[in-house]
Amino acid sequence: MADYKEVVDTTVMDSGYALTLHEVVASEEELWINLSVQKEDGSTLSLDEITPDAKIKINGKRIYGGGGGGIHYLNEEQTAIGMEMHYTSDGMDLAGVNDYQIKFSQLDIKGKIRGNWTFSFTADGSTLMADTQRVTLDKTFTLPNGVSITLEEFTSNDLEQRILYTADAKEAVEYDLLVTARDEMGGEYSFYLSSFNGSRKKGYLRAQETRIPDGVNLVEMTLYTVAMPKESGKMSNDFQPLGDSFLMEIR
């Protein structure tokens, strides 16, 4: 990602904790950041106690999109924690140069670690967007609740691979989605539901564990669905195929 990332490498200290924003990447309607946390006295940290809560502004406008990411130790002494996080920009165009502000007001869920860790920087997503490969899909399926969804486009770049989709009603949120892609050699790649905006009736699935490798020119795609839990909150893995599989040619 050397051609696309903005190196920030800025550290802010407050309340006995040092946060360092290392690198950021602006992608399609999403901001990715690489962050680390340490205590100023160098003592150990617990992965369970660190869950930074970020408020993000783009060109002075607060965004309210969802996010996600991963967390891990950076050293054997467990005194430094690293995080790779991504935040949806809720419809804002990140393809050009934009001014960003990321503010962390607490580092844990319970709010016991409070302070002000604010970072301001500029990032340009135009190069990554220009280098993104796009394949039109235009495949429509009907969910069990009668809502139609259309797999619009497959996109691929050095950061990620996505399948963008739209729906004709916000009730599409009632179903989890999964798309598998199988190549001619038997390789299988999975795209998991990452985001759906009910008001805009659009979302995307992202390849997570694996991605379609370079050199694969044809894959067979299959859409699977399962109802979202209504009471327990426990996700089901009982995905069932929906509609017919289809071929995607990657040029």
Salt bridges, closest charged atoms under 4 A:
ASP9 OD1 - HIS22 ND1 3.35
GLU23 OE2 - LYS5 NZ 3.00
GLU28 OE1 - ARG134 NH2 3.17
GLU29 OE1 - ARG200 NH1 3.19
GLU30 OE2 - HIS86 ND1 3.27
GLU30 OE1 - ARG162 NH2 2.86
GLU30 OE1 - ARG206 NH1 3.10
GLU84 OE2 - HIS72 NE2 3.13
GLU153 OE1 - ARG134 NH1 3.32
GLU160 OE2 - ARG162 NE 2.79
GLU160 OE1 - ARG206 NH1 2.16
GLU188 OE1 - ARG182 NE 2.88
